[in-house]
Amino acid sequence: MTEPEREPQKLRFGVFEFDTASGELYRDGKVQPRIREQGLQILLMLLERPRVLVTREELRDRLWSSDTFVDFDHGLNTAINQLRSALGDSAANPRFIQTLPRRGYRFIAPVEVMLNLSPQIAHDSTAANIGGSDQSERTASRDSRSSILLSDARELPSVSRGLVLILFSLIQIMYLTFYVLVLTRLYQVESILSHPQIPSLSILIAVIVTAAIGIPIRLYLLAATAFHYGGLNTKFRKLFPFVLPLDELWALAPFLIIQRIGFGLALAATAALLYLPFSQRSLLLMGFLVKKPLIEQ
């Protein structure tokens, strides 16, 4: 049976990338020992249909023709074990390949499609292929068209994902530093706001509440970058409507120390901080977002 021709892709899952054209498997950007052909075909079938059962019968039809006489069960189990070994996976505690006894296998990790070195998360769908209807993909399209103030992925260059994650992490650390310093020096903030015409109590409450909200958000984003969470770009775009007003409020933080740094420097620092939430979004777009929709199987 002739398989439909597929466009070459790179598929990312966890710390691995799989090149469908060359059959090469990469871990953290480094090519891994070659997987045997049957294992490659099984991996491709599973990656094409993440979180969907691939039955043993489907695998047999793809890997062994009807006129081939082999011990199918032994051959399939051997190929699966070799594939798990290459991925550092296990049947007892699977991270990638889940066994459904006597039925087949399911790929349980999130899969990203990479085109032009820019990945986009491929989510579950009720459709049985990777090109099914994808709500988050439609959200991303609406997001990029919603405002001329927001960058579109097509306008941005491709940037090394490692560099993007370093810069993104530094921004999160900067915000965490802001929050902690202000919270540990509330008495100084209160003295700065002691002017009778300044609503000091309201500002103090706003500082405490926004810092309390911001700290877990920054810790989550730091953990996501440190441990390479799947779909970081998608997750941040979902958080962006909440992060934006939070960051814009904290962009005014330099005015809390205006007596020390002067009006001009406080204004310049605030202008830079006002742009920072948009720069985070652009960074992740440059490192993660696909510029072409997912293709159908």
C-alpha positions in Angstrom: 0.0 0.0 0.0 1.5 3.4 -1.0 1.8 5.9 1.8 0.8 9.6 0.9 3.9 11.7 0.5 4.5 13.9 3.6 6.3 17.2 3.7 9.6 16.9 5.7 9.2 18.1 9.2 11.0 18.1 12.5 8.9 16.9 15.4 9.8 17.9 19.0 8.8 16.1 22.2 10.5 16.7 25.5 14.2 17.1 24.9 14.1 15.2 21.6 13.6 16.2 18.0 12.8 13.8 15.2 13.6 14.6 11.6 11.0 12.8 9.4 13.1 13.3 6.3 16.4 11.9 7.5 15.1 9.7 10.3 17.5 11.2 12.7 16.8 11.6 16.4 18.3 14.5 18.3 18.5 15.0 22.0 19.2 18.6 23.2 20.4 19.3 19.6 22.8 16.4 19.5 22.2 13.6 17.0 21.6 10.2 18.6 22.6 6.7 17.4 20.4 5.6 14.5 17.2 3.8 15.3 16.4 0.7 13.3 13.9 1.1 10.5 11.0 -0.6 12.1 11.5 1.5 15.2 11.6 4.7 13.1 8.3 3.8 11.4 6.7 3.1 14.8 7.9 6.4 16.2 6.6 8.3 13.2 3.2 6.7 13.4 2.9 7.5 17.1 4.1 11.1 16.6 1.6 11.7 13.8 -1.2 10.8 16.2 -0.2 12.0 19.7 -2.4 10.7 22.5 -4.4 8.6 20.1 -4.3 4.8 20.2 -2.3 3.2 17.4 -3.4 -0.4 17.3 -1.2 -3.4 16.8 -3.1 -4.2 13.6 -2.2 -0.8 12.2 1.4 -1.3 13.1 1.4 -4.7 11.5 -0.1 -3.4 8.3 2.4 -0.6 8.0 5.5 -2.5 9.0 5.0 -6.0 7.7 3.3 -6.8 4.4 0.7 -9.6 4.2 3.1 -12.0 2.4 5.8 -11.6 5.0 6.0 -14.5 7.4 7.5 -13.4 10.8 6.7 -13.7 14.4 4.8 -10.4 14.5 4.4 -10.2 18.3 8.1 -10.8 18.9 9.2 -8.4 16.2 6.9 -5.6 17.4 7.9 -6.0 21.1 11.5 -5.9 20.1 11.1 -2.8 18.1 9.1 -1.1 20.9 11.8 -2.0 23.4 14.6 -0.6 21.2 12.6 2.6 20.7 12.0 3.0 24.4 15.7 2.4 25.1 16.6 5.2 22.6 14.2 7.6 24.3 15.2 6.6 27.9 11.6 5.5 28.4 10.1 2.5 30.3 6.9 0.5 30.1 6.3 0.7 33.8 6.6 4.4 34.1 6.1 5.8 30.6 6.9 9.4 29.6 6.5 8.9 25.9 5.1 5.5 24.8 2.2 4.0 26.8 1.2 0.4 26.3 -2.4 -0.5 26.1 -2.3 -4.3 26.7 -3.4 -6.4 23.7 -4.6 -3.2 21.9 -1.6 -1.1 20.9 0.4 1.9 21.9 -0.2 5.6 22.5 2.3 8.5 22.5 1.4 10.5 25.7 3.8 13.4 25.6 3.0 16.8 23.8 4.3 16.9 20.3 5.5 20.1 18.5 5.8 20.5 14.8 8.9 22.5 13.7 9.1 24.3 10.4 12.0 26.6 9.7 13.4 25.9 13.1 10.3 27.4 14.8 8.0 25.0 16.7 4.3 25.2 17.6 2.6 22.9 20.0 0.4 20.3 18.5 -2.5 19.6 20.9 -5.0 16.8 21.2 -7.9 16.7 19.0 -10.9 14.5 18.5 -9.6 14.1 14.9 -7.3 11.1 14.5 -4.3 13.0 13.0 -1.9 15.7 13.8 -3.5 18.2 11.4 -6.9 18.1 13.2 -8.8 21.1 14.4 -6.7 22.9 17.0 -8.2 25.5 19.2 -5.0 27.0 20.5 -3.7 27.4 16.9 -6.8 29.4 16.0 -6.3 31.4 19.2 -2.7 32.2 18.1 -3.9 33.4 14.7 -6.5 35.7 16.2 -3.9 36.8 18.7 -1.5 37.9 16.0 -4.2 39.7 14.1 -5.9 41.4 17.0 -3.7 44.5 17.2 -1.2 46.2 15.0 0.8 46.8 18.2 1.6 43.1 18.6 4.3 41.5 16.5 3.4 38.8 14.0 5.7 35.8 13.8 6.2 36.5 10.1 7.7 39.8 10.9 10.3 38.4 13.3 13.6 36.6 12.6 14.3 33.1 13.8 16.5 33.1 16.9 18.2 30.3 18.8 15.9 28.8 21.3 18.7 28.6 23.9 19.3 32.4 23.6 15.5 33.0 23.8 15.2 31.0 27.0 18.2 32.7 28.6 16.9 36.2 27.9 13.3 35.2 28.9 14.7 33.8 32.2 16.6 36.9 33.0 13.5 39.0 32.6 11.6 36.8 35.0 14.5 37.0 37.5 14.4 40.8 37.2 10.7 40.9 38.0 11.2 38.6 41.0 14.0 40.9 42.2 11.6 43.8 42.0 8.9 42.0 44.0 11.2 40.8 46.7 13.1 44.1 47.2 9.9 46.1 47.4 8.2 43.6 49.8 11.3 43.5 52.1 11.4 47.3 52.2 7.8 48.2 52.5 8.6 50.6 55.3 10.8 52.7 52.9 8.0 52.6 50.3 5.6 53.8 52.9 7.8 56.7 53.9 8.2 57.7 50.2 4.4 57.8 49.9 3.9 59.8 53.1 3.0 62.9 51.2 -0.6 63.9 52.2 -1.8 64.2 48.6 -0.7 60.7 47.7 -3.1 57.8 48.5 -0.4 55.8 50.2 -2.7 53.1 51.6 -4.2 52.2 48.2 -0.8 52.2 46.6 0.7 50.0 49.3 -2.2 47.5 49.0 -1.7 47.4 45.2 2.0 46.8 45.6 1.5 43.9 48.0 -1.3 42.3 46.0 0.4 42.5 42.6 3.7 41.3 44.1 1.9 38.4 45.7 0.4 37.5 42.3 3.5 38.1 40.3 5.9 36.0 42.4 4.2 32.6 41.6 3.8 33.6 37.9 7.5 34.3 37.6 8.5 31.2 39.5 6.2 29.1 37.1 7.8 30.8 34.0 11.3 30.2 35.4 10.5 26.5 36.0 9.0 26.2 32.5 12.2 27.6 30.9 14.5 25.6 33.2 12.8 22.3 32.6 11.8 22.9 29.0 8.0 22.6 29.5 6.2 21.7 26.3 4.3 24.5 24.6 5.9 27.4 26.7 5.0 29.9 23.9 1.3 28.7 24.0 1.2 28.9 27.8 2.7 32.4 27.9 0.2 33.6 25.3 -2.6 32.4 27.5 -1.1 34.2 30.5 -0.3 37.4 28.5 -3.7 39.1 29.1 -3.0 38.8 32.8 0.7 39.4 32.8 0.4 42.6 30.7 -1.6 44.8 33.2 0.6 43.4 36.0 3.8 44.3 34.2 2.5 47.7 33.1 1.7 48.6 36.8 5.1 47.6 37.9 6.6 49.7 35.1 5.8 52.6 37.4 8.0 51.2 40.1 10.9 53.6 39.3 8.7 56.5 40.5 8.8 55.0 44.0 12.4 56.1 44.2 12.1 59.3 42.2 13.7 61.2 45.1 16.9 59.2 44.7 17.2 58.9 40.9 15.4 62.0 39.7 12.4 62.4 37.4 14.3 62.0 34.1 15.8 58.6 35.0 12.6 57.4 36.5 10.7 58.3 33.3 13.3 56.6 31.1 13.2 53.4 33.2 9.4 53.4 33.2 9.4 53.7 29.4 11.7 50.7 29.0 9.7 48.6 31.5 6.4 49.5 29.7 7.9 47.7 26.6 9.1 44.6 28.5 6.0 42.5 28.5 5.8 42.9 24.7 9.4 42.0 24.4 8.8 38.7 26.3 6.0 37.8 23.8 8.2 38.7 20.8 11.1 36.6 22.2 8.9 33.5 22.5 7.5 34.1 19.0 11.0 34.2 17.6 12.0 31.0 19.3 8.9 29.0 19.2 6.1 29.9 16.8 5.5 28.1 13.6 5.0 30.4 10.6 2.9 27.8 8.7 -0.2 25.9 9.8 0.1 22.2 10.7 -0.2 19.9 7.7 -2.5 17.0 7.6 -1.4 13.5 7.7 
